[in-house]
Structures are given as structure tokens and as C-alpha cells.
């Protein structure tokens, strides 16, 4: 599908990945409508899209994918839907399982049914490497068993199953992209890199769940965006599932130490008991995405981490200055650590 001048609905488009994707789609000439409920799971998403508000090809609608009437009104007339809206966070989903199921499974079904009803065949669905659970082999390609160990992974897998069943039953063009540990500027506060940086810059010990040996295949956000856009360009009648990840894993202890080195603090991370439903590692087998999309990851972890920390430091400094201008004590004054 040619994207220029096409109408693309992005659910969850004010979030971390969604805001970067919206920018990318606008650069491709698309007309972008974002549907986001600005859930209080984390604050600050309004800032993610502030630079897009003057673009006449961009529109934000505040609302939920659980509001079927609203969803159908936005799907109507769209050329494609990129479905990113989800309840994220493994630990949060463990604590709020019914919300995770309602949003991630039920909300995804709403999107698919709305598209099928209104004749929108093109859907890109953001899945997750959490659908695999504990790896039985690495790298984890698309044939790897799907045996999620937590409610988040289970609910995202349910969304995949709905996508593939509708693709096959109705000939819809649906691509499910299994993102592997996406990171970068505008990352969520609950994500591991943000959490490590937030502690270290405040002069506190970053918290590692487990002994630090667990590892993740960290994938920079621009690589995820490029794969998502390429999925819009390429056809997949009957549905397909693709892994999107860098292809190399990094241990949590090593990541924490890199971030501590950045802030120049001579202390060690704090280790706590691993949370329920965690898994030991992810390494993405991405050969199918390379062949099907002509895609390849381009940002090395070391470079991506530097870009993330550059954004984090600038974002935190702006936050501190805002607090001080409003007469509130800044985080640096409260912690005794410089901004």
C-alpha cells in the first residue's frame, strides 16, 4: 500500500512507540489520526505529540478502543489501522489482570471487528516477545513455542490469535509484529532503562529483579518504527507474524553498570527478588522480517543507549527547571545530586 496521502488510524498513538510512529507516518505523507485514552498508567504523553499539533494532516482523538461506537467512527474512511493501544507492563498486568485482558484481548477484537465490518483490510498489530515465555531455544524465531508466563504475554497472544483468525476467515491483510524490548527517547517510566536512569541520576541504587543474569534483546524505537511502516507498504493477505528485534541480548547487570558509569556514581545496583512471570532472556530471530520487509535493525545498543540517556538528561533538566520556576523543590535538591 502506498502511504502518501493515505488515512492511517494509530491507536495508542500518543504513547512511546506511537508518537514516534506518528512522526514517521507524517514524514511519509500520510494523514494520521491518533486515538489515545491518555490512561493514568503513566503521565506526560501529551508532551509526546506537541510538535505535531500544527500539522494539518494530524489529528488527536481522546478516547478508548473499548468505546466501539467511537472506534467505528474513526475506522470508517481509514485506509489502514496500526493498533498499538495496549495495557503494558508485566508487573502492572499481574496486578490488574482483568484490565489487561479487557484492553489487550477485548480491545484488539474491537479493532479487528470494526475494520472487518467497515471494509478496512489493512491492519498492523503490535504484539510482543512476551508471548514466547521462557525460551526453549535461541534465537527465538517465529516457530518458537508460544507459552507466555504472565498475563501480559497471554493477553497479547490472544490479540495475535484474533488477528490471524480474522485474516484467514475474511482475507484481511493483517501483520502481527512481535516487538522485542523497545527503548529510546520518550520511553515509559516503568521500562527498565528509564527506571535505571531515574534512580542513578538521583543518586540512588538502580533496582534489578533477580541476580542480574537475565537478559533482553533491546531494540531501538526507530528500528521498530521502520519495520512498522514497511509492514504498511507490503501486502499480507491471510495474515502473517514477524519478529522485530535487534538480534542480540544484554544482561541486566551490564546495562545497569553502563548507566551508572554515565552518571559517574561509584555504587552498585540493588538486587531484589524477581517478579512472578519473568523469563530469563530474549534473543530475536529476525530473518523472516528481513526477507519479507527488506528490513534490518540499524541502531547498535551502545549508540541507542547514548541517545536515550541524552534525551533523558535533557528531559529531566527541563522538568527540574519547571519545578524550580513554580517554586517547588527540584529532585536534585531533594536528593542532593546534581541535575
PyMOL commands that set and color helices and strands:
alter all, ss='L'
color gray80, all
select helices_A, chain A and resi 16-27+45-48+50-52+68-75+90-95+97-118+129-131+151-170+192-201+221-233+252-263+287-293+301-325+331-335
alter helices_A, ss='H'
color red, helices_A
select strands_A, chain A and resi 7-11+31-36+58-62+80-83+122-128+173-179+182-183+207-209+215-216+219-220+240-244+250-251+270-272
alter strands_A, ss='S'
color yellow, strands_A
deselect
rebuild
show_as cartoon
